[in-house]
Amino acid sequence: MIYLDNAATSLCRPKEVKEAVLNALDTLGNSARGTHEGAMDASRMIYDARVKLAAFFNCSRADHVVFTSGITESLNTVLNGLLSRGDHVISTDLEHNSVLRPLYRLEEKRGVRVDFAAADKRGSIDYGDLERLMRPETKLVVCTHASNLTGNMLDAARISAIAHAHHALFILDTAQTAGSHPIDMQKLSIDVLCFTGHKGLMGPQGTGGICIREGIEIEPLKVGGTGVQTYSRTQPPQYPVRLEAGTLNGHGIAGLSAAIDYIQEIGVDRIGKKTADLTMRFYEGVRAIPDITVYGDFSGGHAGIVALNIGDRDSGEVSDILSDEFRIATRAGAHCAPRLHEALGTKDQGAVRFSFSWFNTEEEIDAAVDAVKTIAGSF
């Protein structure tokens, strides 16, 4: 199988990640739940993983790296923990439902007011819209670093500057860029960074987290056991246990820690360059095929994603043919990005998404281009 669905999850992972998970299954106890060898080994491993991730994203404090089950939990925790009745929040039409649905619910249940910077037919936004949408009560701006549908990247530094000029926080969703693009919290002035472990970071599913700038207090989404301050009726106030109720996924975190080591050894820039080269190779190969529509803006920063349609054919039908006849794995449909499909005019048809990783090859890209040509010709 040629696996080109990396925006959904990594399939090929470094052997070091698999070995780390297997070793953890045999050796790790429950972190902060005892002083025996297994518990202490788990605590040491998790602390080490925090330190690595703090360095990876240039988060100023390792204890402000909080582990979650993935970026959906991260975003829900952050948005619910920062926004109150009367607050105003700005986002964009590029967002995934992991941002949209928490905002819609906060709008309905808590009276939070929400505005979105509109996307055009290429899936791009006008940064002036962010300025125009600002209000005195704007609490934060939350956005994706790159669209999971088109791959278009947003200018995080520019958005951060706009937010901070209006005394608002800047929250960044890095689901499609962490691991393949350098992300520096200090340089980009990111207040809260949300990440997932199972995509570009090459770690196991069920891992992710939040990196929090010092001085930001997020109310817990969950409360419960932490292994510390047992007799307190409330969740401990200090990070990371403030947001880490319950047993952490130590086995998954061990794999994520090994994945960070692997990425650091290769280099994010090198991974990003290869992914970008494969993306452009595919884009250049398909964009001139008759009856093909490619979505997005490829003139600027871009994640390893190309979304397309063949005429008016249902995207699911095309994806099924790619899988059944060519053994190429893609994703079709709406991709949990409803507002962007509205902007692109693809609400009913969806789109076929090809997404690339460090483990893909030029030969696989060429085979995918040939498959698209063949399908387009047969239609």
N, C-alpha and C positions, 0 to 999 in steps of 0.2 A: 504494500500500500504506500502511496505517496501522500504524506500527511501535510495538508495545507490548511489546517484549522487551529493554528497556534494562538489566535486571538481568543479562542474559547478556553483552551488549556494546552499546556505543553504535553506532548506524548513521549517524545524522546527526551530522556533525562540523563545527566551524567551518571556513570556507574557509582561514583562516590556518594551520590544522593541515595541511591538504593541501598548501598552498603551501610550508610549511616542510619537509615531507618531500621534495617534489620538488626543492627547492633543495638539500637535503642530499645527495640522490642524485647531483647534478651537481658538488658542491663539496667534500664532506668526505672526507678520508682516514681513517686509523686513529689514534685518539687514543693518545698516548704511544708511538707507533711511528715516531718520526722528528721532525725539526725543519723539514721543508719546509712550505709554506703549507697544503696540505691537511690534514696531520697536526695542525698547530698550530690551524687553524680548528676541527677536531673537538674538540681538547682544550679550547679556550676555550668552545665551545658547551656541552660536557658540564659544565664547571665552573660556567658560568652557570646551567644547569638545576639543579645541586645547590643553588646559593645560593637560587634561587627556591623549590624544594621545602622547603628548610630553613625559609625564612620562612613558607611556606604552612602548614606543620604546626607551626611554632615549635619546631623541633629546634635544640638549642643550638649545634651545629657542622655546617657544610656538609659537611665531610669525613666526617661520620658518616651521610651519605645515600648509600646503596649502591644501585646499579642492578641489577635482575634482569630476567628475561624475563616476570615477572608475579607475582601474589601467591602462586601455588602454589609457585614456586621460593623466594620470600621466606620463606614459612612453613616449608618443608622445611629451608631453611638455618638459620633461627633455632632450630627445635625440635631438629634434629640437632646443632646447634652449642652448645646450652646444656645438654642433658639427658644424664646419665650413669647407669650402673647404680646402683640404690639411691635415685635421685631419685623424688620424687612430684610429679605435675602434676594440676591441676584444670582442667576445661573444662566445657562445657554441652551439653545435648541440641540446642541450636540450630545446632550447627556444621556447616559444609560439609566434604566429604571432604578438602579441602586441609588441614584441621586433623586430622580424624579418622584418616585413613590413616597419616600420619606418626606419630601417637600410638600407633595399634595396632601398627605395625611396631616402634617403640621399645619397646613393652611386650613384644613377642614376642622380639625380637632382642637387646635391651640390658637387659632386666629393669627398665625404668622402670615405676613403678606409676601408674595413671591412674584418676581418678574423675570423674564427670560430675554436675553439678547438673541435676536432672530438670526437664523441661518439663511443664506441665499441658495440658489440652485446648485452651487458648487460645494455647499456644505461649509461655507466660511461665514464668519461673523464680522460685523462692523464694530471695532473697539470703541468707537464713539458712542454706540448704544449703551455701553456700560457706564460711561460718564453721564449720559442723559437719564439713565434709570436710577442713579444714586439719589437717596433721600437722607435727611438728617437721622432717621431711625434705622438706616441700613446697618445691619449687624455684621453681615459677612457676604463674601462672594465665594461660591463654590462652583468648580468646573472640572471637566476632564482635561487631562494633558493632551490626549489624542482621542479622536472619535474611534469607537470600536466598529463603526460602520464604514466610514470612508478612509480612516487613517489620518485625516487632517489633524495637524498639531496646532494647539493654541500657544500664543506667546505668553508663557507663564509670568515672565518678569514684567511684561507690560501690564498684565491684569493685576498683578500684585501691587504695582506702583499706583494704579488707579484706585484699588481698594484702600490702600494705606493713606492715600491723599485725602480720603473721605473718612478716615478713622474706622474702617471696617477690616475685619479679619479676612485672610485669604486661605481657602481650603482647596487642596489639589488632589484629584483622583488620578493616580498613576497606573491604573490597571494595565494600560496598553504601552507604557513606556519604561517602567522600572525594569532594569536589567539590560535594556538595549539603547537607552539614552542616558547620559549623565544627568543626575538630578541632585542639585546642591541646595539644601534648605536655606543656607545663609546667603548664597549668591542670588537666589531667586526670591528671597524674602518670603518664604512659605511659612505660614503660621502653624498649619496642621497638614500633614501629608498622610494620605491613606494609601496602603499598598496591599497587593495580594501576592501570595507566594507561588502560585501554581502556573503562572504564565511566563513572562520574560525572566522572572527570577529562577525558573527551572526547579522549583521546589515541589513538595507534595501538595495535593488538594487538601483543603481544610486548614490552611495556614494563611496568615496575613497579619496586618497590624496598623498601628497609628504612630506617627512620630509627631511630638507636640513641642512647640516652642515654650521655653520657660516663661511662666507668668500667666498661662492660659489654663483656666479651670473648667474642665468638662464634667458635667454631672453624669454619674454612672447610668448606663442603660440597664445593667443587671446588678443585683446585689446578692451576696451569698458568702460562701466559704472562701477564705484567702490563706488560711494557715497562720495568720497573725491577728492580734487584737480580738480574740475570740469573744470576749465578754462585752465588747461594744455592740450596741444595738444598731449602729449605722456602719456603712462601708468605710473602711479606713480611708483617710483623706489623701494620703500620699500616693503618687505614681510609683510603680505601675499597678499596684494592687487595687488602686482606686477604680480601675476599669477592667480588672481581671478576676471577676468572681468565678469560682469553680475551678476544676482541674484543667490545666492547660494541655494542649496537644503536644506533649513532650516529644513523642515519636516523630510527628510531622516537623516540629521545630528543629529537631536534630537533622532532618533531611534538608530543611531550608538553610540551616547554618552551613552545611556542606556545599550547598548550591552557591551560596555567597562566596565561599572560598574558591570554587571553580570559576565563577564569573570574574573575580578579582585577579585570578591567575591569567586568564585570557585577556581581560581588559574590556571594559564596557565600550570604549571607542571602537575596538576591533570588532566586537560583536555587532555594534550598531552599523558599522560600515558594510559588513557582509550582508546583514539583513536589508539595508537600504539598496545595495547593489542587486540583490535578488528581486526585491520589490520593483525596481525600475526595469529590470530585465523582463519581468512578466508584463508590466504596464506597457512597455514599448512593443512587446510582442502581440498584445491583444488590442490595443487601442485603435488600430487601423483596420481591423477585421470588419468586413461589411456586417451591418445589423447589430453591432456591439455598442452598448453604451457603458462607459466607465464613469463612475461617480467620484467626486472629490477634486481637490486642487493639488496637483503634483509639482507646483512651482516653488513651494516652500517646504518647511519641516513636515516630515511625514513618518508615521509608524509603518510597520511591515504589513500593510493591508491594502488590497485592491478589491473593490466591490464592482460588480458589473451585472448587466442583463443582456440577454439575446432576444432582440425584437420585443414582442409582447408575451413571450413565453413565461410561464410561471417559474419563479426562481427555484421552487422545490423540485419541479420536474427536471430542470437542468442539473441541479445538484445530485439528484438520484442517478441520472445518466452518467455523470462523472464518477460516481461511486460504483455503480453496477457494471459499467462497460469499460471504464478506464482505471478503476481502483485508485481514484483520487478523492481524498476526503476534504470537503469544503463545508461551509454552513450556508444555508439559505433561509429566507424569511425576513423577519422584522428585527432580529438581533437586539431586542430589548431597547430599541432607540426610536420610539414612536414619533417624537417631535421632528427628528431629522428626516425620517421617511416622509412626513408631511411636507417638509421643505423641498425635498428632492422630487416629490411627485411619485413616489414608489410605494405608497401605502398599501395598495392592493396587490402589486406584483412582488413586493419584497426585493431582495437582491441576493446574488450569489457572492459570498465573501471568500476570497483566497487570502490566507495570512501565513507569514513566513517566519522562520526561526534560524538560529545559528546552525542547526543540524540539517537544514535543507541544502540541496546542491543545485548547481546550474543545470545539470541533466534533468532533474526533477522539474525545474521551472520550464525548461523547453518542452518537456513531455506535456505539461499542463497547458502551455500555449497551443501545442498541436491538437490537444483534445478539444479545446475551445473552438479552434478553427473547424475541426471535423463536425462538432455538434452544430455550429452555426451554419455550415454548409448543408447539413442534412435537413435543417429546418427550412 
